[in-house]
Amino acid sequence: MFDNLREDAASSQFYDEEESPNLQPDTGLRSQAFFGEPASSRRILGMTGAQRFIITFMIFMAVCLIGGMALLVMGKIGF
């Protein structure tokens, strides 16, 4: 069953190394998101520092609210 597998794969046109005419040549330039920008201006998940702070603050407030509600439901605190 697998006797001529390598020969079949080598003769297949799928693996031919011919270049497609619609491909653009490599100019040697790399994306500035990885190579050209200084470390201070890099974005994490595509967000700026202010946006990451707002998301983090909202998660912090949600955790505090859920924790407070859990304490209230369990009777550990009361009004």
PLY file of the C-alpha trace (Angstrom):
ply
format ascii 1.0
element vertex 79
property float x
property float y
property float z
element edge 78
property int vertex1
property int vertex2
end_header
0.00 0.00 0.00
2.76 2.45 0.92
5.47 1.00 -1.33
5.68 3.83 -3.86
4.47 6.67 -1.67
7.63 8.79 -1.97
7.83 8.31 -5.71
4.19 9.26 -6.12
4.67 12.36 -4.00
7.80 13.40 -5.92
6.06 13.01 -9.26
2.97 14.89 -8.11
2.45 18.35 -9.62
1.32 19.66 -6.24
4.89 19.70 -4.99
6.46 21.36 -8.03
8.59 24.37 -7.13
7.49 26.57 -10.02
6.74 30.19 -9.17
3.30 31.52 -9.85
3.30 34.54 -12.20
1.06 36.58 -9.86
3.50 36.47 -6.92
5.40 39.63 -6.14
9.17 39.44 -5.73
10.64 39.66 -2.24
12.06 43.13 -1.68
13.88 42.19 1.50
11.79 44.55 3.65
10.29 43.14 6.81
7.20 44.21 8.70
7.86 47.13 11.00
5.62 45.62 13.66
8.34 43.11 14.47
11.63 44.59 13.35
11.48 48.36 12.98
9.66 49.74 15.99
11.31 50.42 19.33
10.22 48.28 22.28
8.32 51.13 23.94
5.83 51.54 21.09
5.03 47.86 20.50
1.40 46.91 20.89
0.15 43.84 22.70
-2.93 42.31 21.11
-3.18 45.40 18.90
-3.98 47.74 21.81
-2.23 50.81 23.11
-1.20 51.16 26.74
-4.27 53.20 27.63
-6.60 50.64 26.08
-4.90 47.80 27.96
-5.23 49.78 31.22
-8.96 50.30 30.70
-9.54 46.59 29.95
-7.47 45.60 32.99
-9.33 48.06 35.22
-12.70 46.76 34.01
-11.66 43.16 34.75
-10.43 44.23 38.20
-13.75 45.92 38.97
-15.70 42.86 37.77
-13.65 40.59 40.06
-14.22 42.92 43.01
-17.95 43.10 42.34
-18.33 39.33 41.96
-16.24 38.72 45.08
-18.31 41.20 47.09
-21.55 39.62 45.92
-20.24 36.17 46.84
-19.32 37.37 50.34
-22.75 38.94 50.72
-24.58 35.78 49.56
-22.55 33.53 51.86
-23.28 35.78 54.82
-19.65 36.63 55.57
-20.50 40.35 55.51
-23.77 42.14 56.14
-25.30 45.58 56.27
0 1
1 2
2 3
3 4
4 5
5 6
6 7
7 8
8 9
9 10
10 11
11 12
12 13
13 14
14 15
15 16
16 17
17 18
18 19
19 20
20 21
21 22
22 23
23 24
24 25
25 26
26 27
27 28
28 29
29 30
30 31
31 32
32 33
33 34
34 35
35 36
36 37
37 38
38 39
39 40
40 41
41 42
42 43
43 44
44 45
45 46
46 47
47 48
48 49
49 50
50 51
51 52
52 53
53 54
54 55
55 56
56 57
57 58
58 59
59 60
60 61
61 62
62 63
63 64
64 65
65 66
66 67
67 68
68 69
69 70
70 71
71 72
72 73
73 74
74 75
75 76
76 77
77 78
